[in-house]
Amino acid sequence: MDNSQSRSKTINPDRHPFQDAKLPVSHIRGPVSWLNPTHVVSKPFASVHAREHPHAQNIHLTEDQLRHERRVKGDVRYKWRSRDNRKGRHALRVERPTEPGKGVHIVPKRTDSFGATLRGIKRMAVQYPYWDISYVTAVVFTLGSIVWVINSFFVFLPLVQPKSEFNYEILSAGGVSAFVGATIFEVGSILLVLEAINIHDTGCFGWALEHVLSEKGEALLRIYPDPKNCTHHHVNKRNLVGRGGRETPNIDDSSGELGQSATEVPRSPNFKWYPTLGDLRTHYIYELGFLASSAQFIGATIFWIAGVTALPGINNHLSENLADGVYRASQIIGGAGFIMSSILFMLETQKNWYTPALRTLGWHINLWNFIGSIGFTLSGIFLLAYNNSGLQYQASLSTFWASWAFLIASVIQWYESLDKYPVEDRRPLVEGGK
């Protein structure tokens, strides 16, 4: 690593995200100078693959292609993000031209439009990739959040509508649902850590490129998703996580086109339950995603103690001092771990530490997680004043709105896990800029 540059602007050659695709890099950055980069952007495809394809043919787009693709004039780049890499996503950046002379590309339609969002919601109802750890993680957190929403009704509704309360509603129904919710969150947190450990170190391009000719004889570069040659473990249907992709692409092309090389494509490494000490010291402790996942796991583990002590037969036999030290303190400390995790996950999506990534799904997911974490922490703090009915009310209310915040975050994360090929329209980057 070059000592003259910060860690966030350099890449370890053994873990280069463009290593397999051999893409030239335009921009490298991360929000924290002493941590690994979280964003790497390639040079425009047209400048790298300008020569004509020897097998270029007149283009005849099918009806399905016409529905999902478009012609754009400008630069197209591959955008690697550490969060996308963990989730098995491959982002494409389309830049509208500010000067004449830019090439014409055929690319998928943008995925952040209203119509694309509706199609993404439909995917949530019809696709169930149970072999994808990112999908499973999102669904687990969604189920856990639903349980917490149910729990919040058990503990809050009797305070708002006392006539609706049934026998032992808060103690039994509230306590059992709190334990179940905390347990599900613990499982989801373990999956988050496993997801962070099993990142694709050398990157996965995920797109296919081909030169074609339009009806007018105009040379076009077509870029389209290539899931068959994806080497992320998310596409492997034989197990939850592990090896992914194929050893050799099914496209025979001797032109050296990106994503269509006839050489063997490295497969992702075998599934790991834990990192080696060497990898932990030299790599993972500098990864924002791993740090955030670890904070989530530690927080969830401590918070789970509060879930256990909320069970009937335990909670109603605790002295006030013991309840403060075991039940309420674990809820506060666990909630603080959730807060730290949400902040780190938000930071990972940002280009610097102070600019919110308002156009990135991952940022909004963790903004809602941050709100939910604040609510769970406040609930534990309010419970310390066990003789104050007003603060007891606020504790239940905090759990209520926090549970809904977690549910919103989890549903968006579910949506994100199925959107493997995001395409975004952005302003042109300045080569060599920040």
Order of alpha helices (4+ residues) and beta strands (2+ residues): beta-beta-alpha-alpha-beta-beta-alpha-beta-beta-alpha-alpha-alpha-beta-beta-alpha-alpha-alpha-alpha-alpha-beta
